Amino acid sequence: MPDIILSICIPTYNRGRILYENIKNWLKTSNQNFEIIVSDNCSDDNTLELLNSIDDNRLVILTNEKNMGGFINGNRTLLSGRGKYLMYLTDKDLISMEYFDDIIETLKNNDFATGRFVLNYKQNNCYLRRYTSKIKALRTVCFAVNHPSGIILNRELLHSKRILGRVAAYGATVRPFFSDFITTLLGEYGDVVHFEVPFLEFVPPPFNGMKHSYTYSQNQNNLFFMPAFRFKVFEVYLKFLKQEVKLSYFERLILIKRIIKDLFIYSTQEYIRILNIKSICDWYCLSDDFVEGEKKKPLERLFIIRLLKCKSFDSIFEYLFAVINFFMFYLKRNSQRILKNNVKCYG
């Protein structure tokens, strides 16, 4: 039997037709060095019927006796993969098989701890970029509010270092961004990489035949992209860094400085951008009143208040460093915005 180099791990719930068509497409390749692990979370559509009709030993179908929730179901796929590397893929996203043989060969001949395939990469090449700088790796790959599809995990390290259990210990807050926590931990045990190849495509809502998210919604009050939730994840990540990652004090300060800038942008202009996309609002069942109310909020001021009240920093010096550097960034950003507006007015 050929060696399994890559396990493509897909948790699913009620996306039978889409997933069936995608998997049938992917299995047309003659490459035998991969497997597709699908864990069905008690779908009440025809997901299992469709998947079971596929006769290919590269497809492994798992079933749950009861719905375990997306996080646990996703972990089950990762724990079941037999490949040298595991790749997480949501059941709505797509992969292209054009460079698949090159990808498998590259994975076969390279050793690293973790990384990710670049989403929607457009260049026609297959390149593995290694990050020798720990800070750059954390900033670029391991904590960038990443979509979970496309993370690559070294299976042996994932098991031997008990990565999934260690991440789960930080509670439900980390679940929407679990890939950032997993890759951060694995990065302690080897190289971190970016796989730059036109392979992975993120599919935004709406999805064919699907009306809404089963995991997140306004009604469930668990919208992961809301500023307050993002800040809560940031506070957990500060604790996580201290307990799990070997950083010098200087490295920690530099990383926090960079993360706060991103957090601010995702909590303000990026949040407004999401609220302006009707398909996303409909997918997460956001009412018009809610959307308009969120847009009217003083998001920048609310972020500043959260930062000033944050008690998760390691010391008063770290707190002051973070706050002072944020305000320097904030003032510079606002002065540039004012200047740009004046140029538009008088140009």
C-alpha positions as CSV (number, residue, x, y, z in Angstrom):
1,M,0.0,0.0,0.0
2,P,1.4,3.5,-0.9
3,D,2.6,5.7,1.9
4,I,0.0,8.3,2.9
5,I,1.7,11.7,2.8
6,L,-1.3,13.9,3.3
7,S,-4.6,13.4,5.1
8,I,-7.3,15.9,4.1
9,C,-9.5,16.2,7.2
10,I,-13.1,17.4,6.7
11,P,-15.7,17.7,9.5
12,T,-19.2,17.9,8.0
13,Y,-22.8,18.5,8.8
14,N,-25.7,18.7,6.3
15,R,-23.6,19.6,3.2
16,G,-24.1,16.3,1.5
17,R,-24.5,17.3,-2.1
18,I,-21.7,19.9,-2.2
19,L,-19.3,17.7,-0.4
20,Y,-20.1,14.7,-2.5
21,E,-19.5,16.6,-5.8
22,N,-16.2,18.0,-4.4
23,I,-14.8,14.7,-3.2
24,K,-15.8,12.9,-6.5
25,N,-13.8,15.6,-8.3
26,W,-10.8,15.3,-6.1
27,L,-10.6,11.5,-6.3
28,K,-10.3,11.6,-10.1
29,T,-6.5,12.1,-9.6
30,S,-4.5,8.9,-9.9
31,N,-2.3,9.9,-6.9
32,Q,-2.5,7.3,-4.2
33,N,-0.4,9.1,-1.5
34,F,-3.3,10.8,0.2
35,E,-6.6,10.1,2.0
36,I,-9.7,12.1,2.7
37,I,-11.1,11.8,6.2
38,V,-14.7,12.9,6.6
39,S,-16.5,12.9,10.0
40,D,-20.2,13.3,9.7
41,N,-21.8,15.0,12.7
42,C,-25.2,13.3,12.6
43,S,-26.4,15.1,9.4
44,D,-30.1,14.8,8.8
45,D,-29.8,15.2,5.0
46,N,-28.4,12.6,2.6
47,T,-24.8,13.2,3.4
48,L,-24.0,9.6,4.5
49,E,-25.9,8.1,1.7
50,L,-24.1,10.1,-0.9
51,L,-20.6,9.6,0.6
52,N,-21.1,5.8,1.0
53,S,-21.9,5.6,-2.7
54,I,-18.3,6.6,-3.4
55,D,-16.2,3.4,-3.9
56,D,-12.6,4.5,-3.3
57,N,-10.3,3.3,-0.5
58,R,-8.8,6.8,-0.3
59,L,-12.0,8.1,1.3
60,V,-12.5,7.3,5.0
61,I,-16.0,8.0,6.5
62,L,-16.5,8.4,10.2
63,T,-19.9,8.8,11.9
64,N,-20.9,10.1,15.4
65,E,-23.6,8.6,17.5
66,K,-24.7,12.2,18.4
67,N,-23.9,15.7,17.3
68,M,-20.6,16.6,19.0
69,G,-20.4,20.2,17.9
70,G,-18.1,21.4,15.1
71,F,-14.9,21.8,17.3
72,I,-14.9,18.2,18.6
73,N,-15.9,16.8,15.3
74,G,-13.1,18.6,13.6
75,N,-10.6,17.3,16.2
76,R,-11.8,13.8,15.5
77,T,-10.8,14.1,11.8
78,L,-7.3,15.3,12.8
79,L,-6.9,12.4,15.3
80,S,-8.0,9.9,12.6
81,G,-5.7,11.0,9.8
82,R,-2.8,8.6,9.0
83,G,-0.7,10.8,6.8
84,K,2.7,12.3,7.4
85,Y,0.9,15.7,7.4
86,L,-2.7,16.6,8.1
87,M,-4.6,19.4,6.4
88,Y,-7.8,20.8,7.9
89,L,-10.6,21.7,5.4
90,T,-14.1,22.9,6.1
91,D,-16.8,21.2,4.1
92,K,-17.6,24.2,2.0
93,D,-14.1,25.2,0.8
94,L,-12.4,23.9,-2.4
95,I,-9.1,22.5,-3.5
96,S,-7.6,22.3,-6.9
97,M,-5.8,19.2,-8.1
98,E,-3.7,20.9,-10.8
99,Y,-0.5,21.0,-8.7
100,F,-1.4,18.1,-6.4
101,D,1.4,15.8,-7.4
102,D,3.9,18.6,-6.8
103,I,2.4,19.3,-3.4
104,I,2.6,15.6,-2.4
105,E,6.2,15.4,-3.6
106,T,7.2,18.6,-1.7
107,L,5.5,17.3,1.5
108,K,7.2,13.9,1.1
109,N,10.7,15.5,0.8
110,N,10.4,18.2,3.5
111,D,10.1,18.1,7.3
112,F,8.4,20.9,9.3
113,A,6.1,21.2,12.3
114,T,3.2,23.3,10.9
115,G,2.1,25.9,8.5
116,R,-0.7,26.6,6.1
117,F,-1.6,26.7,2.4
118,V,-2.2,30.3,1.3
119,L,-5.9,30.9,0.6
120,N,-6.8,31.9,-3.0
121,Y,-3.2,32.0,-4.1
122,K,-3.0,33.1,-7.8
123,Q,0.6,32.6,-8.9
124,N,1.4,29.5,-11.0
125,N,4.1,27.9,-8.9
126,C,4.6,25.6,-6.0
127,Y,6.8,27.1,-3.3
128,L,7.5,26.2,0.3
129,R,8.4,29.3,2.3
130,R,10.1,28.6,5.7
131,Y,10.0,31.2,8.5
132,T,13.3,31.1,10.4
133,S,12.3,34.0,12.6
134,K,10.0,32.9,15.4
135,I,8.3,36.3,15.6
136,K,7.7,36.5,11.9
137,A,6.2,32.9,11.9
138,L,3.9,33.8,14.8
139,R,2.9,37.0,13.2
140,T,2.4,35.7,9.7
141,V,1.2,32.1,10.1
142,C,0.3,31.3,13.7
143,F,-1.7,34.3,14.9
144,A,-3.3,36.2,12.1
145,V,-6.9,35.4,12.8
146,N,-6.7,32.7,10.2
147,H,-9.5,30.8,8.5
148,P,-9.0,27.2,9.6
149,S,-9.0,25.7,6.1
150,G,-5.5,25.0,4.9
151,I,-3.6,24.6,8.1
152,I,-0.9,21.9,7.8
153,L,0.0,19.8,10.8
154,N,2.8,17.3,11.4
155,R,0.8,14.3,12.6
156,E,3.6,12.8,14.7
157,L,4.1,16.0,16.6
158,L,0.4,16.6,17.0
159,H,0.0,13.3,18.8
160,S,3.3,13.1,20.7
161,K,3.0,16.7,22.1
162,R,-0.7,16.3,22.9
163,I,-1.5,19.5,21.0
164,L,-5.2,19.2,20.7
165,G,-5.8,18.5,24.4
166,R,-3.5,21.4,25.4
167,V,-5.4,23.8,23.2
168,A,-8.8,22.5,24.4
169,A,-7.8,23.2,28.0
170,Y,-8.0,27.0,27.2
171,G,-11.8,26.7,26.9
172,A,-14.5,27.4,24.3
173,T,-13.2,30.9,23.6
174,V,-10.4,29.6,21.4
175,R,-12.6,27.4,19.2
176,P,-13.3,29.8,16.3
177,F,-9.6,30.5,16.0
178,F,-8.3,27.0,17.1
179,S,-6.0,26.8,14.1
180,D,-4.0,29.8,15.4
181,F,-3.5,28.2,18.8
182,I,-2.6,24.7,17.3
183,T,-0.1,26.2,14.9
184,T,1.4,28.3,17.6
185,L,2.0,25.3,19.8
186,L,3.4,23.1,17.0
187,G,5.8,25.9,16.0
188,E,7.6,25.3,19.3
189,Y,8.8,21.9,17.9
190,G,10.0,22.7,14.4
191,D,9.8,24.9,11.3
192,V,6.8,26.9,10.3
193,V,6.0,27.2,6.6
194,H,3.7,28.9,4.1
195,F,2.8,26.7,1.1
196,E,2.4,29.0,-1.8
197,V,0.6,27.1,-4.5
198,P,-2.8,27.6,-6.3
199,F,-4.4,24.8,-4.3
200,L,-6.9,26.1,-1.7
201,E,-9.9,28.3,-2.4
202,F,-12.1,29.8,0.4
203,V,-15.7,29.9,-0.6
204,P,-17.7,32.7,1.0
205,P,-21.4,32.5,1.8
206,P,-24.0,32.0,0.5
207,F,-23.5,28.3,-0.3
208,N,-25.6,26.4,-2.8
209,G,-28.6,24.9,-1.0
210,M,-27.5,26.2,2.4
211,K,-29.4,29.0,4.2
212,H,-27.4,29.7,7.3
213,S,-24.5,28.8,9.6
214,Y,-25.1,25.9,12.0
215,T,-22.4,27.0,14.3
216,Y,-22.5,30.7,14.6
217,S,-25.4,33.2,14.6
218,Q,-26.8,36.3,16.2
219,N,-29.4,34.2,17.9
220,Q,-26.7,32.0,19.5
221,N,-24.8,35.1,20.6
222,N,-21.5,33.6,19.6
223,L,-20.4,35.7,16.6
224,F,-16.7,35.2,16.5
225,F,-16.0,38.3,14.3
226,M,-17.6,40.8,16.8
227,P,-15.0,43.1,18.4
228,A,-15.7,42.1,22.0
229,F,-15.2,38.4,21.1
230,R,-12.0,39.1,19.2
231,F,-10.7,41.0,22.2
232,K,-11.6,38.1,24.5
233,V,-9.6,35.7,22.3
234,F,-6.7,38.2,22.4
235,E,-6.7,38.1,26.3
236,V,-6.7,34.3,26.2
237,Y,-3.9,34.3,23.7
238,L,-1.8,36.5,26.0
239,K,-2.1,33.9,28.8
240,F,-1.5,31.1,26.2
241,L,1.8,32.7,25.0
242,K,3.0,33.0,28.6
243,Q,2.3,29.4,29.5
244,E,3.0,27.6,26.2
245,V,5.5,29.5,24.1
246,K,9.2,30.2,24.8
247,L,9.7,33.8,24.0
248,S,12.2,36.3,25.4
249,Y,10.6,39.3,27.0
250,F,11.6,41.5,24.1
251,E,10.1,39.0,21.6
252,R,6.8,38.9,23.5
253,L,6.6,42.7,23.5
254,I,7.2,42.9,19.8
255,L,4.6,40.2,19.0
256,I,2.0,41.9,21.3
257,K,2.7,45.3,19.6
258,R,2.0,43.7,16.2
259,I,-1.1,41.7,17.3
260,I,-2.8,44.7,18.8
261,K,-2.6,46.6,15.5
262,D,-4.2,43.8,13.7
263,L,-6.8,43.4,16.5
264,F,-7.7,47.1,16.2
265,I,-8.2,46.9,12.4
266,Y,-10.3,43.7,12.6
267,S,-12.4,45.3,15.4
268,T,-13.1,48.5,13.4
269,Q,-12.8,48.9,9.7
270,E,-12.8,45.1,8.9
271,Y,-15.8,44.6,11.2
272,I,-17.7,47.3,9.2
273,R,-16.6,45.7,6.0
274,I,-18.2,42.4,7.1
275,L,-21.4,44.2,8.2
276,N,-21.6,45.7,4.7
277,I,-21.7,42.3,3.0
278,K,-25.3,41.2,2.9
279,S,-24.6,37.6,2.1
280,I,-22.4,37.3,5.2
281,C,-25.0,39.0,7.4
282,D,-27.7,36.7,6.1
283,W,-25.5,33.6,6.6
284,Y,-25.1,34.5,10.3
285,C,-28.8,35.6,10.7
286,L,-27.9,39.2,11.4
287,S,-31.1,41.4,11.5
288,D,-31.1,44.8,9.8
289,D,-31.6,46.5,13.2
290,F,-28.6,44.7,14.6
291,V,-26.4,45.6,11.7
292,E,-27.4,49.2,11.7
293,G,-26.9,49.4,15.5
294,E,-23.4,47.9,15.2
295,K,-22.4,50.4,12.5
296,K,-23.4,53.3,14.7
297,K,-21.3,52.2,17.6
298,P,-18.1,54.2,18.3
299,L,-15.9,51.1,17.5
300,E,-12.5,52.9,17.9
301,R,-13.4,54.3,21.3
302,L,-14.8,51.0,22.5
303,F,-11.6,49.3,21.4
304,I,-9.5,51.8,23.3
305,I,-11.6,51.3,26.4
306,R,-11.1,47.5,26.2
307,L,-7.4,48.0,25.8
308,L,-7.1,50.4,28.8
309,K,-9.1,48.0,31.0
310,C,-7.3,44.8,29.9
311,K,-5.8,42.9,32.9
312,S,-4.2,40.1,31.0
313,F,-0.8,41.6,30.4
314,D,2.1,40.0,32.2
315,S,3.3,43.2,34.0
316,I,2.6,46.9,34.3
317,F,5.5,47.5,32.0
318,E,4.0,45.2,29.3
319,Y,0.7,47.0,29.7
320,L,2.2,50.5,29.4
321,F,4.4,49.3,26.4
322,A,1.3,48.0,24.6
323,V,-0.9,51.0,25.4
324,I,1.8,53.6,24.4
325,N,2.7,51.8,21.2
326,F,-0.9,51.5,20.3
327,F,-1.6,55.2,20.7
328,M,1.5,56.0,18.7
329,F,0.1,53.8,15.9
330,Y,-3.4,55.2,16.4
331,L,-2.3,58.9,16.2
332,K,-0.1,58.3,13.2
333,R,-2.9,56.4,11.4
334,N,-5.4,59.2,12.1
335,S,-3.1,61.9,11.0
336,Q,-2.5,60.1,7.8
337,R,-6.2,59.7,7.3
338,I,-6.8,63.4,7.9
339,L,-4.1,64.4,5.5
340,K,-5.5,62.1,2.9
341,N,-8.9,63.5,3.3
342,N,-7.6,67.1,3.0
343,V,-5.7,66.2,-0.2
344,K,-9.0,64.8,-1.6
345,C,-10.8,68.0,-0.7
346,Y,-8.3,70.5,-2.0
347,G,-6.5,68.4,-4.7
